[in-house]
Amino acid sequence: MSHRIPGPPLQQPKRGEIWLAALDKRRPVVVMHRDFAGRSLQSVLVAPVTTTVRDIPTAVRMEATDGLDRDCVASLDNLTLVMRTRLIRKIGQATPARMDAFCRALAVALACRFE
């Protein structure tokens, strides 16, 4: 027996994809979880994207080549879980180099040290 509420099929976001999401307002988010988690969980771990650009190590600059309409940053200090039903549409894909920058910023945000 399924416990899912009837409605449109849930989105299947993948790591590194950039989605428009319904948060405090409609804003882009970067999917941060591993792909396997996105298939089985109802929520997705995302980094919100903002046009408030700060030059801090936990903010990763993004641009039109990422599928955005202006320069902005993904804030790794503000990771959040978003219900998959709040994802509106995929708007871009982060490059492997950009994903590496997200991982470095996330390590700073979580005070993780690698030796």
Contacts in CASP RR format, 6 or more apart in sequence:
PFRMAT RR
TARGET T0000
AUTHOR 0000-0000-0000
METHOD contacts of the structure
MODEL  1
MSHRIPGPPLQQPKRGEIWLAALDKRRPVVVMHRDFAGRSLQSVLVAPVT
TTVRDIPTAVRMEATDGLDRDCVASLDNLTLVMRTRLIRKIGQATPARMD
AFCRALAVALACRFE
4 10 0 8 1.000
10 42 0 8 1.000
10 84 0 8 1.000
10 85 0 8 1.000
11 19 0 8 1.000
11 84 0 8 1.000
11 87 0 8 1.000
11 90 0 8 1.000
12 38 0 8 1.000
12 39 0 8 1.000
13 19 0 8 1.000
13 31 0 8 1.000
13 38 0 8 1.000
13 44 0 8 1.000
13 84 0 8 1.000
13 87 0 8 1.000
13 90 0 8 1.000
14 31 0 8 1.000
14 35 0 8 1.000
14 38 0 8 1.000
15 31 0 8 1.000
15 32 0 8 1.000
15 33 0 8 1.000
15 34 0 8 1.000
15 35 0 8 1.000
15 99 0 8 1.000
16 30 0 8 1.000
16 31 0 8 1.000
16 32 0 8 1.000
16 93 0 8 1.000
16 94 0 8 1.000
16 99 0 8 1.000
16 102 0 8 1.000
17 30 0 8 1.000
17 31 0 8 1.000
17 90 0 8 1.000
17 92 0 8 1.000
17 93 0 8 1.000
17 94 0 8 1.000
18 28 0 8 1.000
18 29 0 8 1.000
18 30 0 8 1.000
18 31 0 8 1.000
18 49 0 8 1.000
18 62 0 8 1.000
18 66 0 8 1.000
18 67 0 8 1.000
18 68 0 8 1.000
18 90 0 8 1.000
18 91 0 8 1.000
18 92 0 8 1.000
18 93 0 8 1.000
18 94 0 8 1.000
19 28 0 8 1.000
19 29 0 8 1.000
19 31 0 8 1.000
19 46 0 8 1.000
19 87 0 8 1.000
19 88 0 8 1.000
19 89 0 8 1.000
19 90 0 8 1.000
19 91 0 8 1.000
20 26 0 8 1.000
20 27 0 8 1.000
20 28 0 8 1.000
20 29 0 8 1.000
20 87 0 8 1.000
20 88 0 8 1.000
20 89 0 8 1.000
20 91 0 8 1.000
21 27 0 8 1.000
21 28 0 8 1.000
21 29 0 8 1.000
21 46 0 8 1.000
21 82 0 8 1.000
21 86 0 8 1.000
21 87 0 8 1.000
21 88 0 8 1.000
22 86 0 8 1.000
22 88 0 8 1.000
23 29 0 8 1.000
23 48 0 8 1.000
23 80 0 8 1.000
23 82 0 8 1.000
23 86 0 8 1.000
26 88 0 8 1.000
27 48 0 8 1.000
27 49 0 8 1.000
27 50 0 8 1.000
28 48 0 8 1.000
28 49 0 8 1.000
28 68 0 8 1.000
28 72 0 8 1.000
28 91 0 8 1.000
29 46 0 8 1.000
29 47 0 8 1.000
29 48 0 8 1.000
29 49 0 8 1.000
29 82 0 8 1.000
29 87 0 8 1.000
30 46 0 8 1.000
30 47 0 8 1.000
30 49 0 8 1.000
30 62 0 8 1.000
30 74 0 8 1.000
30 94 0 8 1.000
30 102 0 8 1.000
31 44 0 8 1.000
31 45 0 8 1.000
31 46 0 8 1.000
32 45 0 8 1.000
32 46 0 8 1.000
32 47 0 8 1.000
32 79 0 8 1.000
32 102 0 8 1.000
32 106 0 8 1.000
33 41 0 8 1.000
33 44 0 8 1.000
33 45 0 8 1.000
37 45 0 8 1.000
38 44 0 8 1.000
38 84 0 8 1.000
41 84 0 8 1.000
42 83 0 8 1.000
42 84 0 8 1.000
43 81 0 8 1.000
43 82 0 8 1.000
43 83 0 8 1.000
43 84 0 8 1.000
44 81 0 8 1.000
44 82 0 8 1.000
44 83 0 8 1.000
44 84 0 8 1.000
44 87 0 8 1.000
45 79 0 8 1.000
45 80 0 8 1.000
45 81 0 8 1.000
46 79 0 8 1.000
46 80 0 8 1.000
46 81 0 8 1.000
46 82 0 8 1.000
47 60 0 8 1.000
47 74 0 8 1.000
47 75 0 8 1.000
47 76 0 8 1.000
47 78 0 8 1.000
47 79 0 8 1.000
47 102 0 8 1.000
48 74 0 8 1.000
48 75 0 8 1.000
48 78 0 8 1.000
48 80 0 8 1.000
49 62 0 8 1.000
49 68 0 8 1.000
49 72 0 8 1.000
49 73 0 8 1.000
49 74 0 8 1.000
49 75 0 8 1.000
50 72 0 8 1.000
50 73 0 8 1.000
50 75 0 8 1.000
51 70 0 8 1.000
51 71 0 8 1.000
51 72 0 8 1.000
52 73 0 8 1.000
53 59 0 8 1.000
53 61 0 8 1.000
53 71 0 8 1.000
53 72 0 8 1.000
53 73 0 8 1.000
54 73 0 8 1.000
56 77 0 8 1.000
57 104 0 8 1.000
57 105 0 8 1.000
57 108 0 8 1.000
58 75 0 8 1.000
58 76 0 8 1.000
58 77 0 8 1.000
58 105 0 8 1.000
58 106 0 8 1.000
58 108 0 8 1.000
58 109 0 8 1.000
59 73 0 8 1.000
59 74 0 8 1.000
59 75 0 8 1.000
59 76 0 8 1.000
59 77 0 8 1.000
59 105 0 8 1.000
60 73 0 8 1.000
60 74 0 8 1.000
60 76 0 8 1.000
60 98 0 8 1.000
60 101 0 8 1.000
60 102 0 8 1.000
60 105 0 8 1.000
61 71 0 8 1.000
61 72 0 8 1.000
61 73 0 8 1.000
62 68 0 8 1.000
62 71 0 8 1.000
62 72 0 8 1.000
62 73 0 8 1.000
62 74 0 8 1.000
62 94 0 8 1.000
62 98 0 8 1.000
63 71 0 8 1.000
63 72 0 8 1.000
64 70 0 8 1.000
64 71 0 8 1.000
65 95 0 8 1.000
66 92 0 8 1.000
66 93 0 8 1.000
66 94 0 8 1.000
66 95 0 8 1.000
66 98 0 8 1.000
67 91 0 8 1.000
67 92 0 8 1.000
67 93 0 8 1.000
68 91 0 8 1.000
68 92 0 8 1.000
74 102 0 8 1.000
74 105 0 8 1.000
76 102 0 8 1.000
76 105 0 8 1.000
76 106 0 8 1.000
76 108 0 8 1.000
76 109 0 8 1.000
77 109 0 8 1.000
79 106 0 8 1.000
79 109 0 8 1.000
94 102 0 8 1.000
106 112 0 8 1.000
107 113 0 8 1.000
107 114 0 8 1.000
END
